[in-house]
Amino acid sequence: MKKPIQIVFLLGIMMASFSMKDQDAALKKSMEAGKGTYSAVCIACHMDSGQGIASVFPPLAKSDYLMEDTDRAIANLIEGLSGEITVNKTKYNQVMPASGLNDQDIADVLNYVMNSWGNKAKSTLTKDKVAKVRASLD
């Protein structure tokens, strides 16, 4: 009776391992695409290493504001952002225009910034997640 349980257990571990590799590959592909989008859309304000511009544009690197609410990050790219925010205990009050990006580009750029420069996202964003947030904003 022990042997079938061990086999089922090992099969479960193997399946989880394959699933994690697929997720890692999907994240890597998304981040590569997101890096290009970041370079085209975000780099002018948030700089090449996500450090932002002191007292003007907030950092994305090791950013508490970015990492604490994924839905808000998505909404900010869709709708833009104005008004005071606090990032890493520093106040910022500038305007970020709506990005104009589609759902896939938003997922990709957020996967890139949320997994770069000291950030580590809990999960990989998908265009379906972005679409869900977009729909809730209407």
TORMITOR-999575 format. One line per 2 residues: number of its first residue (from 1); their letters; for each residue x, y, z of N, C-alpha, C. Coordinates in Angstrom, 1 decimal. Atoms other than C-alpha are relative to their C-alpha. Layout:
N
NUM> a> X,Y,Z,X,Y,Z,X,Y,Z; ...
//
This chain:
138
1> mk> 0.8,-1.2,0.0,0.0,0.0,0.0,0.9,1.3,0.0; -0.9,-1.2,0.0,2.9,2.4,0.6,0.5,0.4,-1.3
3> kp> -0.6,-0.3,1.3,4.3,2.2,-2.9,-0.9,0.8,-0.9; 0.9,-0.8,0.8,1.2,3.5,-4.7,-0.1,1.5,0.5
5> iq> 0.1,-1.3,-0.6,1.1,6.5,-2.3,1.3,0.8,-0.4; -1.3,-0.6,0.4,4.8,7.2,-3.0,0.0,0.4,-1.4
7> iv> 0.1,-0.2,1.4,4.2,7.0,-6.7,-0.9,1.3,-0.3; 0.9,-1.1,0.2,1.3,9.4,-6.6,0.7,1.3,0.5
9> fl> -0.7,-1.2,-0.5,3.3,11.8,-4.4,1.1,0.5,-1.0; -1.1,-0.3,0.9,6.3,11.7,-6.8,-0.6,0.6,-1.3
11> lg> 0.6,-0.5,1.2,4.0,12.3,-9.8,-0.5,1.4,0.2; 0.4,-1.3,-0.4,2.5,15.3,-8.0,1.1,1.0,0.0
13> im> -1.2,-0.9,-0.1,5.9,16.8,-7.4,0.5,0.3,-1.5; -0.5,-0.2,1.4,6.9,16.2,-11.1,-0.9,1.0,-0.7
15> ma> 1.0,-0.9,0.6,3.7,17.9,-12.3,0.2,1.4,0.4; -0.2,-1.4,-0.5,4.2,20.9,-10.1,1.3,0.6,-0.5
17> sf> -1.3,-0.4,0.5,7.8,21.1,-11.3,-0.1,0.5,-1.4; 0.3,-0.4,1.4,6.7,21.2,-15.0,-0.8,1.3,0.0
19> sm> 0.9,-1.2,0.0,4.0,23.8,-14.2,0.8,1.2,0.4; -0.9,-1.1,-0.4,6.6,26.0,-12.4,0.9,0.4,-1.1
21> kd> -0.9,-0.3,1.1,8.9,25.8,-15.4,-0.7,0.8,-1.1; 0.8,-0.6,1.0,6.1,26.8,-17.7,-0.3,1.5,0.4
23> qd> 0.2,-1.3,-0.6,5.3,29.8,-15.4,1.2,0.8,-0.1; -1.2,-0.7,0.1,8.9,30.8,-15.3,0.3,0.4,-1.4
25> aa> -0.2,-0.4,1.4,9.2,30.7,-19.1,-1.0,1.1,-0.5; 1.0,-1.0,0.4,6.0,32.7,-19.5,0.4,1.4,0.6
27> lk> -0.5,-1.2,-0.6,7.3,35.3,-17.0,1.2,0.6,-0.7; -1.2,-0.4,0.7,10.6,35.5,-18.7,-0.3,0.7,-1.4
29> ks> 0.4,-0.6,1.3,9.0,36.1,-22.1,-0.8,1.3,0.2; 0.7,-1.2,-0.3,6.6,38.7,-20.7,0.9,1.1,0.5
31> me> -1.0,-1.0,-0.5,9.5,40.5,-18.9,0.8,0.6,-1.2; -0.8,-0.5,1.2,11.5,40.7,-22.2,-0.8,0.9,-0.8
33> ag> 0.9,-0.9,0.8,8.5,42.2,-24.0,-0.2,1.3,0.9; 0.2,-1.1,-0.8,7.9,44.5,-21.0,1.2,1.0,0.1
35> kg> -1.2,-0.9,0.0,11.5,45.8,-21.0,0.0,0.9,-1.2; 0.1,-0.9,1.2,10.9,47.1,-24.5,-1.0,1.1,0.2
37> ty> 1.1,-1.0,-0.3,7.7,48.8,-23.5,0.5,1.0,1.0; -0.6,-1.0,-1.0,9.4,50.3,-20.5,0.9,1.0,-0.6
39> sa> -1.0,-0.9,0.6,12.2,51.7,-22.6,-0.7,1.0,-0.9; 0.7,-0.9,0.9,9.6,53.2,-25.0,-0.9,1.0,0.7
41> vc> 1.0,-0.8,-0.6,7.1,54.6,-22.5,0.3,0.5,1.3; -0.1,-0.3,-1.5,8.3,54.7,-18.9,1.4,0.6,0.3
43> ia> -1.4,-0.2,-0.4,12.1,55.3,-19.0,0.3,1.5,0.2; -0.3,-1.4,0.0,12.0,59.1,-19.5,-0.3,0.6,1.4
45> ch> 0.2,-0.5,-1.4,10.5,59.7,-16.0,0.5,-0.9,1.1; -0.4,1.0,-1.0,11.4,56.5,-14.1,1.4,-0.5,-0.1
47> md> -1.4,0.3,0.3,14.9,56.2,-15.5,0.3,-1.4,-0.3; -0.4,1.3,0.6,16.8,53.2,-16.8,0.0,-1.1,1.1
49> sg> 0.0,1.0,-1.1,17.1,51.4,-13.4,-1.2,0.2,0.9; 1.2,-0.1,-0.8,13.7,52.4,-12.1,0.1,0.9,1.2
51> qg> -0.3,-0.8,-1.2,15.2,54.9,-9.7,-0.8,1.3,0.1; 0.8,-1.2,0.1,12.9,57.8,-10.8,0.9,1.2,0.1
53> ia> -0.8,-1.2,-0.1,14.0,61.4,-10.3,-0.4,0.6,1.4; 0.2,-0.4,-1.3,14.3,62.5,-6.7,-1.0,1.2,0.1
55> sv> 1.0,-1.0,-0.3,11.3,64.6,-5.5,-0.9,0.4,-1.2; 0.8,-0.3,1.2,9.8,64.7,-9.0,-0.8,-1.2,-0.4
57> fp> 0.6,1.2,0.5,9.1,61.2,-10.3,0.4,-1.2,0.9; -0.3,1.1,-1.0,8.8,58.2,-7.9,0.8,-1.1,-0.6
59> pl> -0.7,1.2,0.4,11.1,55.2,-8.0,-1.0,-1.2,-0.2; 0.7,1.3,0.2,9.8,51.9,-9.3,0.8,-1.1,0.7
61> ak> -1.0,1.0,-0.6,12.9,50.1,-7.9,-0.3,0.0,1.5; 0.3,0.2,-1.4,12.1,48.7,-4.4,-1.1,0.9,0.5
63> sd> 1.1,-0.9,-0.2,8.8,50.6,-4.5,-1.1,-0.7,0.8; 1.1,0.5,-0.9,6.4,49.9,-1.6,-1.4,0.3,-0.7
65> yl> 1.3,-0.4,0.6,3.6,51.8,-3.5,-0.3,-0.9,-1.2; 0.2,0.8,1.2,4.0,49.8,-6.7,-0.4,-1.5,0.5
67> me> 0.2,1.4,-0.4,4.2,46.4,-4.9,-1.2,-0.3,0.9; 1.1,0.3,-0.9,1.4,46.8,-2.4,-1.4,-0.2,-0.6
69> dt> 1.3,0.1,0.6,-1.5,46.9,-4.8,0.1,-0.2,-1.5; -0.2,0.2,1.4,-1.3,45.3,-8.2,-1.2,0.6,-0.8
71> dr> 1.1,-0.5,0.8,-4.8,46.3,-9.3,0.1,1.6,-0.1; -0.3,-1.5,0.1,-3.9,50.0,-8.5,1.0,0.3,-1.0
73> ai> -1.1,-0.2,1.0,-0.7,49.7,-10.5,-0.6,-0.2,-1.5; 0.7,0.1,1.3,-2.8,48.4,-13.5,-0.9,1.2,-0.3
75> an> 0.9,-1.1,0.2,-5.4,51.1,-13.0,0.8,1.3,-0.3; -0.9,-1.2,0.2,-2.6,53.8,-12.9,0.5,0.0,-1.4
77> li> -0.5,0.0,1.4,-1.3,52.7,-16.3,-1.2,0.2,-1.0; 1.1,-0.2,0.9,-4.8,52.6,-17.8,-0.5,1.4,0.1
79> eg> 0.7,-1.4,-0.1,-6.2,55.9,-16.4,1.0,1.1,0.2; -0.9,-1.1,-0.3,-3.0,57.8,-15.5,-0.1,0.2,1.5
81> ls> -0.1,-0.3,-1.5,-2.3,59.2,-12.0,0.3,1.5,0.2; -0.3,-1.3,-0.4,-2.5,62.6,-10.5,-0.3,0.2,1.5
83> ge> 0.2,-0.2,-1.5,-2.4,63.9,-6.9,1.1,-0.6,0.7; -1.1,0.4,-0.9,-0.2,63.2,-4.0,0.0,-1.5,0.3
85> it> -0.2,1.4,-0.4,1.2,59.7,-3.4,1.2,0.0,0.9; -1.2,0.2,-0.8,3.8,58.4,-1.0,0.6,-1.3,-0.4
87> vn> -0.8,1.1,0.4,6.5,56.1,-2.2,1.2,-0.1,0.9; -1.1,0.2,-0.9,9.0,54.7,0.2,0.2,1.2,1.0
89> kt> 0.0,-1.0,-1.0,8.1,57.4,2.7,0.3,1.4,-0.5; -0.2,-1.3,0.6,8.6,60.3,0.2,-1.2,0.3,-0.8
91> ky> 1.2,-0.4,0.7,5.7,62.3,-1.1,0.4,0.5,-1.4; -0.1,-0.4,1.4,5.3,62.9,-4.9,-1.4,0.6,-0.4
93> nq> 1.2,-0.6,0.5,2.7,65.1,-6.6,0.1,0.5,-1.4; -0.2,-0.3,1.4,3.1,65.0,-10.3,-1.2,-0.7,-0.8
95> vm> 1.0,0.7,0.8,0.9,63.8,-13.2,0.7,-1.0,-0.8; -0.4,1.1,1.0,1.4,60.5,-15.0,-1.2,-0.2,-0.9
97> pa> 1.1,0.2,0.9,-0.7,60.4,-18.1,-0.3,-1.5,-0.2; 0.3,1.4,0.3,-2.6,57.3,-19.1,1.0,-0.5,-1.1
99> sg> -1.1,0.5,0.8,-0.2,55.0,-20.9,-0.5,-0.3,-1.4; 0.5,0.4,1.4,-2.5,54.1,-23.9,0.4,-1.4,-0.4
101> ln> -0.4,1.3,0.3,-1.1,50.6,-23.7,-1.2,-1.0,0.0; 1.0,1.1,0.0,-3.2,47.5,-24.5,0.2,-0.9,1.2
103> dq> -0.1,0.9,-1.2,-3.8,44.8,-21.9,1.2,-0.8,0.1; -1.2,0.8,0.0,-0.9,42.6,-23.0,1.2,0.8,0.4
105> di> -1.2,-0.9,-0.2,1.6,45.5,-23.0,0.0,0.4,1.5; 0.0,-0.3,-1.4,0.4,46.5,-19.5,0.5,-1.1,0.9
107> ad> -0.4,1.2,-0.7,0.8,43.0,-18.2,1.5,-0.2,-0.1; -1.5,0.2,0.2,4.3,42.8,-19.7,0.8,1.0,0.7
109> vl> -0.8,-1.0,-0.6,5.6,46.1,-18.5,-0.1,-0.1,1.5; 0.0,0.2,-1.4,4.3,45.4,-15.0,0.7,-1.2,0.5
111> ny> -0.8,1.1,-0.3,5.8,42.0,-15.0,1.5,0.3,0.0; -1.4,-0.4,0.0,9.1,43.6,-15.9,0.3,0.9,1.2
113> vm> -0.4,-0.9,-1.1,9.1,46.4,-13.3,-0.3,-0.6,1.3; 0.3,0.7,-1.3,7.5,44.2,-10.6,1.0,-1.2,0.3
115> ns> -1.0,1.1,-0.2,10.4,41.7,-11.0,1.4,0.5,-0.3; -1.3,-0.6,0.3,13.3,44.1,-11.5,0.4,0.9,1.1
117> wg> -0.5,-1.0,-0.9,15.5,46.3,-9.4,-0.4,-0.2,1.5; 0.3,0.3,-1.4,14.8,44.6,-6.1,-1.4,-0.3,0.3
119> nk> 1.4,0.3,-0.1,11.1,44.0,-6.7,-0.2,-1.5,-0.3; 0.3,1.4,0.3,9.7,40.4,-6.6,-1.5,-0.2,0.1
121> ak> 1.5,0.1,0.0,6.0,40.0,-7.6,-0.3,-1.4,0.5; 0.5,1.3,-0.5,4.0,37.2,-6.0,-0.5,-0.9,-1.1
123> st> 0.5,0.8,1.1,2.6,36.1,-9.3,0.2,0.7,-1.3; -0.2,-0.6,1.3,2.8,36.7,-13.0,-1.4,0.6,-0.5
125> lt> 1.2,-0.7,0.5,0.3,39.2,-14.4,-0.3,-0.5,-1.4; 0.4,0.4,1.4,-1.7,38.2,-17.5,-0.9,1.1,-0.6
127> kd> 0.8,-0.9,0.6,-3.6,40.2,-20.0,-1.5,-0.1,0.4; 1.3,0.3,-0.6,-6.8,38.6,-18.6,-0.2,0.8,1.3
129> kv> 0.1,-0.7,-1.3,-6.1,40.1,-15.2,-0.1,1.5,-0.3; 0.1,-1.4,0.4,-5.5,43.5,-16.8,-1.4,0.4,-0.6
131> ak> 1.4,-0.2,0.6,-8.8,43.2,-18.8,-1.0,0.1,1.1; 0.9,0.0,-1.1,-10.6,42.4,-15.6,0.0,1.4,0.8
133> vr> -0.1,-1.3,-0.7,-9.3,45.6,-13.9,-0.5,1.1,-0.9; 0.5,-1.0,0.9,-10.0,47.6,-17.0,-1.5,0.1,0.0
135> as> 1.5,0.1,0.0,-13.6,46.4,-17.0,-0.6,0.6,1.3; 0.5,-0.6,-1.2,-14.0,47.4,-13.4,0.1,1.5,0.1
137> ld> -0.1,-1.4,0.0,-13.0,50.9,-14.1,-1.0,0.8,-0.8; 1.0,-0.7,0.9,-15.7,51.6,-16.7,-1.3,0.3,0.8
//
